[in-house]
Amino acid sequence: MFRLTLFFAALLAFAACASTNSQAQTLAASPPMGWNSWDSYGLTINEAQFKANARVLAGLRQYGWQYAVIDEGWYMADPTGSTVAAKKYLWNKNGLLIPAPDRFPSAASGAGFKPLADWVHAHGLKFGIHIVRGIPRQVTAENLPIAGTKYTAAEAADKTSPCPWDQGNWGVKDNAAGQAYYDSMMKMYAAWGVDFIKVDCISDRPYRLTEIRQIAEAIRKTGRPILLSLSPGPTALAHAAQVARYAQMWRISDDHWDGWSFPHPHGGDFPSGILQAFDLLAEWFPYAGPGHWPDADMLPEGWLGPSPGFGPPRESRETHEEERTEFSLWAIARSPLILGTNLTRLDSFTRALITNQNVIFVNQNATYSRPVSTAGLGPAFAHARIWRATIKQPGERGYAEYFGFFNLDSKPAALRATWKQLGMNGGRHSTLNAWDGSTGKASKRIAVTLPAHGCEVFLVR
């Protein structure tokens, strides 16, 4: 265990230096890590609840957790309303949505989210919000002026492209008025101190490249490094180059929730489970890299409540093995790590999961990761998946290689293969278990027994 700690400490020191230089040039140089309110609060989160979770997140900063994000609904006076009108959207004189002061008292002064963002920054974190693309329909009906311009809301609104599952907004036209509206929006968010913006109904159903481009341009004009996250998924692979050009992360699945797999008797892919993520991440791995990360969605682990965005309040329906598999897959495939759990009710297992610095290290420092073919490895691998991640090491050490072994079967699996079959050289290699610190003797082969839906991650030397 001592040797393991020293080895990882050396790698961490090197990676920290390299990461500092890289991040000075690239926003989201490594996969973003943080917490989002949706899985536990849905539309209903208020300032006190957000701060309570952010305080816990601040205590986890040493592990890389950084972004605290308020998801949809912060501009609704009554998020429990059954219609858009009943939800009572709030906006300013220029048609820009503003926080509901009854739910976010620090916004009552008219400063928007700036006081709350300042509080988040004082705790060493970064602040994020969610929006649905477009312009509120009532703002368009009132034809409010767009701040600092001669344009009005009606000139910016695209009534041919509403969000099909959210009736609050019209789309935004690809014209000067539309750009001006997004410019005014991002200028306000930058003044508030926003560091992360998740934009919904834009990367799929429908895919709105024009609005992605407008938002990215509006962010650029602010001069503030605001991370752009696109949602929902599944984003089409055909759009990979476009989304990577404009955004730092984008969803590759429909809403991911707490289950191994979900039936879809009527078609579609909502909700998406852990099993579906294996194929999606395998498709998207070539597009992951500094500044652009395919996003497998939030991690619905631990307690999901009091008002989750899907289903009743509950402990995650995933088994502990499934939670560890989910976290390991997201980590080794270099997906952003965004927690969905209610951090104020963090249990010991979930805490241990999200503070395992060795597994997080792989996510944050791998220079390349990819699925490994199991063809020809025998029937034991029929329901198994393997991922490999590579980290460049300092000096002449070459590369650190990590392998993740995953059992997709509902019964235990005994997996055996030579390292040569897995793409390593034919020599003898020892292993260090990234989860529990145990070591394996040097051998030309790996043998690992996994429980149902279980996994292990090894550093291979």
C-alpha positions as CSV (number, residue, x, y, z in Angstrom):
1,M,0.0,0.0,0.0
2,F,2.9,2.4,0.8
3,R,4.5,1.7,-2.6
4,L,1.1,2.4,-4.3
5,T,0.7,5.7,-2.4
6,L,4.2,6.8,-3.4
7,F,3.7,5.9,-7.0
8,F,0.5,7.8,-7.3
9,A,1.9,10.7,-5.4
10,A,4.7,11.0,-8.0
11,L,2.3,10.8,-10.9
12,L,0.0,13.4,-9.2
13,A,2.9,15.8,-8.8
14,F,3.8,15.6,-12.4
15,A,0.2,15.8,-13.6
16,A,-0.4,18.9,-11.5
17,C,2.5,20.7,-13.1
18,A,1.5,19.6,-16.6
19,S,-2.2,20.4,-15.9
20,T,-1.4,23.9,-14.7
21,N,0.4,24.7,-18.0
22,S,-2.3,23.2,-20.1
23,Q,-5.2,24.8,-18.3
24,A,-3.6,28.2,-18.7
25,Q,-4.3,27.8,-22.4
26,T,-7.4,25.5,-22.6
27,L,-10.8,25.8,-20.9
28,A,-11.7,22.3,-19.6
29,A,-8.2,20.9,-20.2
30,S,-9.4,17.9,-18.3
31,P,-12.9,16.5,-17.9
32,P,-15.0,18.9,-15.8
33,M,-15.9,17.7,-12.3
34,G,-18.7,19.1,-10.1
35,W,-22.2,18.8,-8.8
36,N,-25.6,19.5,-10.5
37,S,-28.9,20.0,-8.7
38,W,-31.2,18.1,-11.1
39,D,-30.9,14.6,-9.9
40,S,-31.8,15.5,-6.3
41,Y,-33.9,18.7,-6.6
42,G,-35.3,18.9,-10.1
43,L,-36.8,22.3,-10.6
44,T,-37.2,23.1,-7.0
45,I,-33.8,24.0,-5.5
46,N,-33.5,27.1,-3.4
47,E,-30.5,29.1,-2.2
48,A,-30.3,27.5,1.2
49,Q,-30.3,24.0,-0.3
50,F,-27.8,25.0,-2.9
51,K,-25.4,26.5,-0.4
52,A,-25.7,23.4,1.8
53,N,-24.6,21.2,-1.0
54,A,-21.9,23.6,-2.2
55,R,-20.4,23.6,1.3
56,V,-20.0,19.8,1.1
57,L,-18.6,20.2,-2.4
58,A,-16.0,22.7,-1.2
59,G,-14.8,20.1,1.3
60,L,-14.1,17.8,-1.7
61,R,-12.1,20.3,-3.7
62,Q,-8.8,18.4,-3.0
63,Y,-10.1,15.6,-5.1
64,G,-10.9,17.8,-8.1
65,W,-14.6,18.6,-7.5
66,Q,-15.0,22.2,-8.7
67,Y,-18.3,23.2,-10.4
68,A,-21.5,23.8,-8.4
69,V,-24.4,24.1,-10.9
70,I,-28.0,25.1,-10.4
71,D,-30.1,23.2,-13.0
72,E,-33.4,24.2,-14.6
73,G,-36.0,26.4,-13.0
74,W,-34.2,29.0,-11.0
75,Y,-36.2,31.8,-12.7
76,M,-39.6,30.2,-11.7
77,A,-41.5,31.7,-8.8
78,D,-43.5,28.5,-8.4
79,P,-41.6,25.5,-9.9
80,T,-44.3,23.2,-8.8
81,G,-46.8,24.8,-11.2
82,S,-48.4,22.5,-13.8
83,T,-48.2,25.0,-16.7
84,V,-45.6,27.6,-17.8
85,A,-48.0,30.4,-16.7
86,A,-48.4,28.7,-13.3
87,K,-44.6,28.4,-12.9
88,K,-44.4,32.2,-13.1
89,Y,-41.2,32.9,-15.0
90,L,-39.4,36.1,-14.0
91,W,-37.5,38.3,-16.4
92,N,-36.1,41.8,-16.4
93,K,-37.0,44.8,-18.6
94,N,-34.9,43.4,-21.4
95,G,-36.5,40.0,-21.4
96,L,-33.6,38.2,-19.6
97,L,-34.6,35.5,-17.1
98,I,-33.6,36.4,-13.5
99,P,-33.6,34.4,-10.3
100,A,-36.8,34.1,-8.3
101,P,-36.1,36.2,-5.1
102,D,-38.4,34.2,-2.9
103,R,-36.2,31.1,-3.6
104,F,-32.9,33.0,-4.0
105,P,-33.0,35.9,-1.4
106,S,-29.6,37.2,-2.4
107,A,-31.0,38.1,-5.8
108,A,-33.7,40.3,-4.2
109,S,-31.4,43.4,-4.5
110,G,-31.5,43.2,-8.3
111,A,-28.0,41.9,-8.6
112,G,-29.1,38.5,-10.0
113,F,-26.8,35.6,-9.1
114,K,-23.8,37.8,-8.5
115,P,-24.0,37.6,-4.7
116,L,-24.4,33.8,-4.8
117,A,-21.6,33.4,-7.4
118,D,-19.3,35.6,-5.2
119,W,-20.2,33.3,-2.2
120,V,-19.4,30.2,-4.3
121,H,-16.1,31.7,-5.5
122,A,-15.2,32.5,-1.9
123,H,-15.5,28.8,-1.1
124,G,-13.0,28.0,-3.8
125,L,-15.6,26.7,-6.3
126,K,-16.9,27.7,-9.7
127,F,-20.6,28.6,-10.3
128,G,-22.9,27.3,-13.0
129,I,-26.4,27.6,-14.2
130,H,-28.8,25.8,-16.6
131,I,-31.0,27.4,-19.3
132,V,-33.2,26.2,-22.0
133,R,-32.2,27.7,-25.3
134,G,-34.3,30.5,-26.8
135,I,-36.3,33.5,-25.7
136,P,-39.4,33.4,-23.4
137,R,-42.6,33.4,-25.3
138,Q,-44.2,36.0,-23.1
139,V,-41.1,38.3,-23.6
140,T,-41.7,37.9,-27.3
141,A,-45.4,38.7,-27.0
142,E,-44.5,41.9,-25.0
143,N,-41.8,42.6,-27.6
144,L,-39.4,43.8,-25.0
145,P,-36.2,45.7,-26.1
146,I,-32.9,43.9,-26.3
147,A,-30.4,45.5,-24.0
148,G,-28.1,48.0,-25.6
149,T,-29.5,47.6,-29.1
150,K,-32.2,48.8,-31.5
151,Y,-33.6,45.3,-31.7
152,T,-36.7,43.8,-30.0
153,A,-37.6,40.4,-28.8
154,A,-40.0,39.8,-31.7
155,E,-37.1,40.3,-34.2
156,A,-35.0,37.7,-32.3
157,A,-37.6,35.0,-31.8
158,D,-37.9,32.0,-34.1
159,K,-41.4,30.7,-33.7
160,T,-40.7,27.8,-36.1
161,S,-38.2,26.2,-33.6
162,P,-39.6,25.9,-30.1
163,C,-38.3,23.3,-27.7
164,P,-40.7,20.4,-28.2
165,W,-40.6,19.3,-24.6
166,D,-40.5,22.7,-22.9
167,Q,-43.2,25.2,-23.8
168,G,-41.5,28.2,-22.1
169,N,-39.4,29.5,-25.0
170,W,-39.3,30.2,-28.7
171,G,-36.1,29.5,-30.5
172,V,-33.7,32.3,-31.6
173,K,-33.2,33.4,-35.2
174,D,-29.9,33.3,-36.9
175,N,-29.9,37.0,-37.5
176,A,-28.4,40.2,-35.9
177,A,-31.3,40.5,-33.4
178,G,-30.9,36.9,-32.3
179,Q,-27.1,37.3,-31.8
180,A,-27.8,40.5,-29.9
181,Y,-30.2,38.7,-27.5
182,Y,-27.6,36.0,-26.7
183,D,-24.9,38.7,-26.4
184,S,-27.0,40.5,-23.8
185,M,-27.7,37.3,-22.0
186,M,-24.1,36.2,-21.8
187,K,-23.0,39.7,-20.9
188,M,-25.3,39.5,-17.9
189,Y,-24.2,36.1,-16.9
190,A,-20.5,37.1,-17.1
191,A,-21.3,40.1,-14.9
192,W,-22.9,37.7,-12.4
193,G,-19.7,35.6,-12.3
194,V,-21.0,32.5,-14.0
195,D,-18.3,30.0,-14.9
196,F,-20.4,27.2,-16.4
197,I,-23.6,27.2,-18.5
198,K,-25.6,24.2,-19.4
199,V,-27.8,24.9,-22.4
200,D,-30.7,22.5,-23.0
201,C,-32.8,21.5,-26.0
202,I,-29.9,22.3,-28.3
203,S,-27.6,19.3,-29.0
204,D,-30.5,17.0,-29.9
205,R,-34.3,17.1,-30.5
206,P,-33.7,19.4,-32.2
207,Y,-30.0,20.0,-33.0
208,R,-29.6,23.7,-33.2
209,L,-26.2,24.5,-34.6
210,T,-27.1,28.1,-35.3
211,E,-27.9,28.7,-31.6
212,I,-24.9,26.8,-30.4
213,R,-22.7,29.1,-32.6
214,Q,-24.5,32.2,-31.4
215,I,-24.1,31.3,-27.7
216,A,-20.4,30.4,-28.1
217,E,-19.8,33.7,-29.9
218,A,-21.7,35.6,-27.2
219,I,-19.5,33.9,-24.5
220,R,-16.4,34.8,-26.4
221,K,-17.4,38.4,-26.5
222,T,-17.7,38.6,-22.7
223,G,-14.0,37.8,-22.3
224,R,-14.9,35.5,-19.4
225,P,-13.9,31.8,-19.5
226,I,-17.4,30.3,-19.3
227,L,-17.6,26.5,-19.9
228,L,-20.4,25.6,-22.4
229,S,-22.2,22.3,-21.8
230,L,-24.8,21.1,-24.4
231,S,-27.8,19.0,-23.6
232,P,-29.7,16.7,-24.0
233,G,-28.4,13.7,-25.9
234,P,-27.8,11.6,-27.7
235,T,-25.9,14.1,-29.8
236,A,-25.4,12.6,-33.3
237,L,-21.8,11.4,-34.1
238,A,-22.2,13.2,-37.4
239,H,-22.1,16.5,-35.4
240,A,-19.0,15.6,-33.4
241,A,-16.7,18.1,-35.1
242,Q,-19.2,20.9,-34.8
243,V,-20.0,20.5,-31.1
244,A,-16.3,20.1,-30.3
245,R,-15.6,23.4,-32.1
246,Y,-18.1,25.4,-30.0
247,A,-18.6,23.6,-26.7
248,Q,-16.4,22.0,-24.0
249,M,-18.8,19.2,-23.2
250,W,-21.9,17.7,-24.8
251,R,-24.3,15.0,-23.9
252,I,-24.0,11.7,-25.7
253,S,-27.1,10.0,-24.0
254,D,-30.6,10.8,-23.2
255,D,-31.1,11.6,-19.4
256,H,-29.1,9.0,-17.5
257,W,-30.7,7.6,-14.4
258,D,-30.1,5.1,-11.7
259,G,-30.5,1.7,-13.3
260,W,-28.5,-0.9,-15.1
261,S,-30.8,-0.8,-18.0
262,F,-34.3,0.5,-18.7
263,P,-37.0,-1.0,-21.0
264,H,-38.2,1.2,-23.8
265,P,-41.4,-0.5,-25.0
266,H,-42.4,2.5,-27.0
267,G,-39.0,3.2,-28.6
268,G,-36.7,6.1,-27.7
269,D,-33.9,5.9,-25.2
270,F,-35.2,7.7,-22.1
271,P,-34.1,7.0,-19.5
272,S,-30.7,5.7,-20.2
273,G,-28.9,3.2,-17.9
274,I,-25.4,2.1,-17.2
275,L,-25.5,-0.7,-19.8
276,Q,-26.3,1.7,-22.6
277,A,-23.3,3.9,-21.6
278,F,-20.8,1.3,-22.6
279,D,-21.7,1.4,-26.3
280,L,-22.1,5.2,-26.3
281,L,-18.7,5.9,-24.8
282,A,-17.1,3.4,-27.1
283,E,-18.5,5.3,-30.1
284,W,-17.4,8.7,-28.8
285,F,-13.9,7.9,-27.5
286,P,-12.0,9.4,-30.5
287,Y,-13.5,12.8,-29.8
288,A,-12.5,13.2,-26.2
289,G,-9.6,15.5,-25.5
290,P,-8.6,18.8,-23.9
291,G,-11.3,21.4,-24.3
292,H,-13.9,18.9,-25.7
293,W,-15.5,16.1,-23.7
294,P,-18.3,13.7,-24.7
295,D,-20.6,13.7,-21.6
296,A,-22.3,10.5,-20.4
297,D,-24.5,12.7,-18.1
298,M,-24.6,13.1,-14.3
299,L,-23.9,10.3,-11.8
300,P,-27.1,9.4,-10.0
301,E,-25.6,7.8,-7.0
302,G,-26.3,8.0,-3.3
303,W,-29.5,9.8,-2.1
304,L,-31.7,11.3,-4.9
305,G,-34.1,13.7,-3.2
306,P,-36.1,15.6,-2.0
307,S,-37.5,16.4,-5.5
308,P,-35.5,14.5,-8.2
309,G,-36.0,15.3,-11.8
310,F,-37.3,11.7,-12.4
311,G,-39.1,9.4,-10.0
312,P,-39.8,9.7,-6.3
313,P,-37.1,10.6,-3.6
314,R,-35.0,7.5,-3.1
315,E,-31.6,5.9,-2.5
316,S,-30.1,5.2,-5.8
317,R,-31.6,2.1,-7.4
318,E,-28.1,1.0,-8.4
319,T,-26.3,-1.7,-6.3
320,H,-23.0,-0.7,-4.9
321,E,-21.2,-2.8,-7.5
322,E,-23.2,-0.9,-10.2
323,E,-22.3,2.5,-8.7
324,R,-18.6,1.6,-8.7
325,T,-18.9,0.3,-12.3
326,E,-20.6,3.5,-13.3
327,F,-18.0,5.7,-11.7
328,S,-15.1,3.6,-13.1
329,L,-16.5,3.7,-16.6
330,W,-17.1,7.4,-16.6
331,A,-13.6,7.9,-15.1
332,I,-11.6,5.6,-17.5
333,A,-13.5,6.8,-20.6
334,R,-12.8,10.4,-19.6
335,S,-16.4,11.6,-19.3
336,P,-17.1,14.7,-17.2
337,L,-17.8,13.7,-13.6
338,I,-20.9,15.6,-12.5
339,L,-22.4,14.3,-9.2
340,G,-26.2,14.1,-8.9
341,T,-26.4,13.0,-5.3
342,N,-27.8,15.1,-2.5
343,L,-24.4,16.0,-0.9
344,T,-26.0,16.9,2.4
345,R,-27.0,13.2,2.8
346,L,-23.7,11.7,1.6
347,D,-23.4,8.1,2.8
348,S,-20.0,6.5,3.6
349,F,-20.0,4.3,0.5
350,T,-20.7,7.2,-1.9
351,R,-18.2,9.4,-0.1
352,A,-15.5,6.7,-0.5
353,L,-16.4,6.4,-4.2
354,I,-16.1,10.0,-5.1
355,T,-13.0,10.6,-3.0
356,N,-10.9,7.8,-4.5
357,Q,-8.0,9.9,-5.8
358,N,-6.5,7.0,-7.9
359,V,-9.6,6.5,-10.0
360,I,-10.2,10.2,-10.3
361,F,-6.5,10.6,-11.3
362,V,-7.1,8.4,-14.4
363,N,-10.1,10.5,-15.4
364,Q,-8.2,13.8,-15.0
365,N,-4.8,12.8,-16.4
366,A,-5.2,10.2,-19.1
367,T,-3.8,11.4,-22.4
368,Y,-5.7,8.7,-24.3
369,S,-8.3,6.1,-23.5
370,R,-10.2,3.6,-25.6
371,P,-12.1,0.3,-25.5
372,V,-10.1,-2.9,-26.0
373,S,-11.5,-5.5,-28.3
374,T,-12.5,-8.7,-26.5
375,A,-12.7,-10.7,-29.8
376,G,-10.8,-14.0,-29.5
377,L,-10.6,-13.9,-25.7
378,G,-13.0,-16.7,-25.2
379,P,-16.6,-17.2,-24.0
380,A,-15.9,-15.7,-20.6
381,F,-15.6,-12.3,-22.2
382,A,-19.0,-12.6,-24.0
383,H,-20.5,-10.3,-21.5
384,A,-17.4,-8.3,-20.5
385,R,-15.9,-5.0,-21.6
386,I,-12.3,-3.7,-21.2
387,W,-11.1,-0.1,-21.3
388,R,-7.5,1.0,-21.5
389,A,-6.2,4.5,-20.5
390,T,-2.7,5.8,-21.0
391,I,-1.0,8.5,-19.0
392,K,2.4,9.9,-20.1
393,Q,4.8,9.8,-17.3
394,P,7.7,12.2,-16.4
395,G,11.2,11.7,-17.7
396,E,12.1,8.4,-19.3
397,R,9.4,6.4,-17.6
398,G,7.3,6.3,-20.7
399,Y,3.6,5.7,-20.1
400,A,1.4,4.5,-17.2
401,E,-1.2,2.1,-18.4
402,Y,-4.5,1.5,-16.8
403,F,-7.0,-1.3,-17.6
404,G,-10.6,-1.4,-16.5
405,F,-12.4,-4.8,-16.6
406,F,-16.2,-4.7,-16.5
407,N,-18.7,-7.6,-16.1
408,L,-22.0,-6.8,-17.9
409,D,-23.5,-10.1,-16.9
410,S,-26.0,-10.6,-14.1
411,K,-23.8,-13.4,-12.6
412,P,-20.1,-13.4,-11.6
413,A,-17.5,-13.8,-14.3
414,A,-13.9,-15.1,-14.2
415,L,-11.8,-13.3,-16.8
416,R,-8.4,-14.5,-17.9
417,A,-6.2,-13.2,-20.7
418,T,-2.5,-12.6,-21.5
419,W,-1.3,-9.1,-21.5
420,K,-0.2,-9.6,-25.0
421,Q,-3.8,-10.3,-26.0
422,L,-4.7,-7.0,-24.4
423,G,-2.2,-5.0,-26.4
424,M,0.7,-4.9,-24.0
425,N,4.1,-6.4,-24.7
426,G,4.6,-10.1,-24.0
427,G,6.5,-9.7,-20.8
428,R,5.5,-10.0,-17.2
429,H,3.5,-7.2,-15.7
430,S,2.4,-6.5,-12.1
431,T,-0.8,-4.7,-11.1
432,L,-1.9,-2.2,-8.6
433,N,-5.7,-2.1,-7.9
434,A,-6.8,1.6,-8.1
435,W,-9.8,0.9,-5.9
436,D,-8.4,-0.9,-2.9
437,G,-4.6,-0.6,-3.3
438,S,-3.9,-4.3,-3.5
439,T,-1.0,-5.6,-5.6
440,G,-0.7,-8.5,-8.0
441,K,2.6,-10.3,-8.8
442,A,4.3,-9.9,-12.1
443,S,2.8,-12.3,-14.6
444,K,2.3,-12.7,-18.3
445,R,-1.5,-12.8,-17.8
446,I,-4.3,-11.2,-15.8
447,A,-6.9,-13.2,-13.9
448,V,-9.8,-11.3,-12.3
449,T,-13.1,-12.5,-10.9
450,L,-15.9,-9.9,-11.0
451,P,-19.3,-10.0,-9.3
452,A,-22.4,-9.3,-11.3
453,H,-22.2,-5.9,-12.9
454,G,-18.9,-5.4,-11.2
455,C,-15.5,-4.0,-12.2
456,E,-11.9,-3.5,-11.3
457,V,-9.4,-0.9,-12.4
458,F,-5.7,-1.7,-12.4
459,L,-2.5,0.2,-13.0
460,V,-0.4,-2.2,-15.0
461,R,3.4,-2.0,-14.8
